[in-house]
Amino acid sequence: MIEAQLGRCVASWFSGATGVTGAAKLSGGASQETWTFDIVHAGGSTGAILRRAPPGHGASPGRAAGLDAEAALMQLAHDAGLPSPRVMHVLRPEDELGIGFIMTRIEGETIARKILRDDAFAKARPMLARQLGGVIAGIHGLPAAKLPKLREMSATKEIADLEREYRSFGRPRPVFELALRWLRERDPGPSKEVTLVHGDFRHGNLIIGPDGVRAVLDWELAHLGDPMEDLGWICVNSWRFGEIDKPVGGFGSREDLFAGYEAAGRRADPARVMFWEVMGTLRWGIMCCGMMQRFRLGPDHSMERAMIGRRSSETEIDLLRLLAPRGG
Amino acid sequence: MQDEPTPTELIKAVADFLRNEIAPEIKGHNAFKLRVGINALDLVTRQLALEGDSDGAEAARLKALLGVEGSLLELNRALSDKIASGEVGLQAPGVSEHLWQTTMDKLAVDQPNYASYKRELGTK
């Protein structure tokens, strides 16, 4: 059914398109879905991705930038020469496909364990941290005047949001209290420079090929804020997948990340990056607790969600390693 | 008194059956879900084996640190409140050691293969 709808939609803007084949859902919650499909035309076929909120699921929850903003940011990134899919079409009501957009499909790998272990990526791994530093700098340099409307965040607001969410669970966690206290005491206040922040720059949202990074995905958590947040988030231990001595995604060093960032004409502030790494570690821990809440209260009564709840203790040991290192 | 086998023995028998007989037969997303399910059963057997001792030791440490009596939940709430207010911090005697031991005991149940945990086991 979706192939017929996509076929009608594609025919209206892809010149020479004769239909759509191979539609398959890649991921989907209740409110957001990702589909892969091929646009068939006289010259062959073109891989495409649909990212949408199905009809009836228009509103974007809480922190989400919204699919229209995601499309605008992805297009801006693409036009600025950053590794990004090209947005081919923003859905219109007459498409009857809901809210969202269609982008080019970029081949490559997003699964961290493969990127960190498979031979195909052996040449890419040593250069990724520096390369990603450059990409993050490019994101932070996108012109403010062209950005869609986004929420503005600061360290102070982020601490308050995390604390409110943690307290809503009603279960005491002394290590999280310690981290909240540490963050409050070191809150650097409003950033001197406020830029576009991707907000979820890590494994899973990066398409990697044997040649390095090919695309940045998922602008759902994009906002305006302290640019050091993105550099801290990609260093969170939860994204190292066991390679704990390589702080950047389990493949690289902070020095390489910062060198790539600075080679693109921006300055990294290592102390502030560390502050955001602690914030990010706590944030993932609280997200894990949130999964447990949704497992217990919500409609998604899945084992996977339940077991993610049991991963919050991983962030507690990582917080202690950051805030109260032993024997050092 | 309930009869044997114990819950631990029963869960372990089910987990071993799923792991050795069923998992090799299953493909795709259900194979992933089955692995998550087996991990959950293994976690439960670890908790049944370890929780009694670690909860007892945690409560004893908390009572000594705080100088009050209470359930484990109440004691953790009391420590959390004191950390939040700044009354107790990492400099207070025994606090860092307590948080480390409690966290290590949680990881021993939740994720004994987590790299940070394995590293800290070696550097105690």
Interface residues (C-beta under 8 A of the other chain):
Chain A: P172 R173 P174 V175 E177 L178 L180 R181 N237 R240 G242 E243 I244 M303 E304 A306 M307 R310 R311 S313 E314 E316 I317 D318 L320 R321 L323 A324 R326 G327
Chain B: K33 V36 G37 N39 A40 L43 L73 N76 R77 L79 S80 D81 I83 A84 G86 G89 L90 S96 L99 W100 T102 T103 M104 K106 L107 D110 Q111 Y114 A115 S116 Y117 R119 E120 T123 K124
